[in-house]
Amino acid sequence: MEEDAVQFESGTGLTTLFEGEWATVRRLRKGKLVVTNGPDQGKEIEISKPRVTGGRSIISDLVVQDKAVSGSHFEVSARDDGYRLRDLNSRNGIFVGDLRIREVFLRPGTIFRIGHTNIQFQTLQDVVEIELSKKDRFDAMLGASPAMREIFAHLEKVAPSELTCLITGETGTGKEMVARALHNASGRKSKPFVVLDCGSIPRELIESTLFGHEKGSFTGAHAMHEGCFMQANGGTIFLDEIGELDITLQPKLLRVLEQREIKRVGGDRTH
C-alpha cells in the first residue's frame, strides 16, 4: 500500500491498491491532451479513463481535422508504470522532437506531433476510482488480474442492458468470447446468438446477408431471404471485423443501431 501511494504521488497514471494479493481498487490520476498547434489549435480532452485514442476518425476520443493524420493514429493508456503513448500503425508516424517513436512514456508537459498537429500532455490533480469485479470469472472468461476484473466489472453492467457494444482488440484477444459472454449473461440468452464475419462476405452480397432480400429483388433472388439481423431477432448479433464493411452500408447500419429497424433489399416494409 505504501509503495502504491509513493508511485501515485510521483505522477503514475494508474495505481492499484491491494489487500494481500487481491486487488481492491484502481485509481486513475486524470490527464489532459491539449492541441497546441495545427488546424484544431486549442482543442482539448480530459483523460478520465484508462485508454483514449486520437485521429481523424469520429470514433477517436480526440478528433482532429489534420489531413496528414490517420483515422486511428495514436493511443494514450494509463498504466501502473505511467502514461504510455503508442502509435496505432499510423501512416505518418508520431514524433517527439526530431525522433519518430513507436511508443514512449509521457511526462507532464511532453509535446508530440502527429501530421501538422502538436499535442501537449498534462497531468491533473483529480482522481477517478475504477471499479473492479469481485469475481475472477465472467461466463467462460477467467482472470484474477486487476485488468481482467476491470473488464468483468464493465461486462456485469452492460450485460443486463439493451446497449449496442463496440468490442475492440487485436486478433486472438477473445472478442467473440466477450460477445458470447454478454449474450449468455443477458435476458436474451434463450434467443439466437448470430455471428457474421463481415470480412468474408463478397461486397455485392453483404447488404442482402445483413438485412435480407425480397423475392425477385435481384437476379438470382428466387425466394425471400431473412438476413442476419432478422435471424438474431430477440437475441444478439455479433458483427466480427465490422471495419471491413463497405462505407456505403454505414447509413443503413446506423439506422439499425439507432432505430432498431431494417428494410430488406427490394422491399418497402420496415421491420
Secondary structure, DSSP 8 states (H G I E B T S, - for coil): -HHHHHHHHTT-SEEEEEETTEEEEEEEEEEEEEEEESTTTT-EEEE-SSEEEEESSTTSSEE---TTS-SS-EEEEEETTEEEEEE-S-SS-EEETTEEESEEEE-TT-EEEETTEEEEEEEEEEEEEE---SSSEETTEE--SHHHHHHHHHHHHHTTS---------TTS-HHHHHHHHHHTSTTTTS-EEEEEGGGS-TTTHHHHHH-B-TTSSTT--S-B--HHHHTTTSEEEEETGGGS-GGGHHHHHHHHHH---B-BT---B-
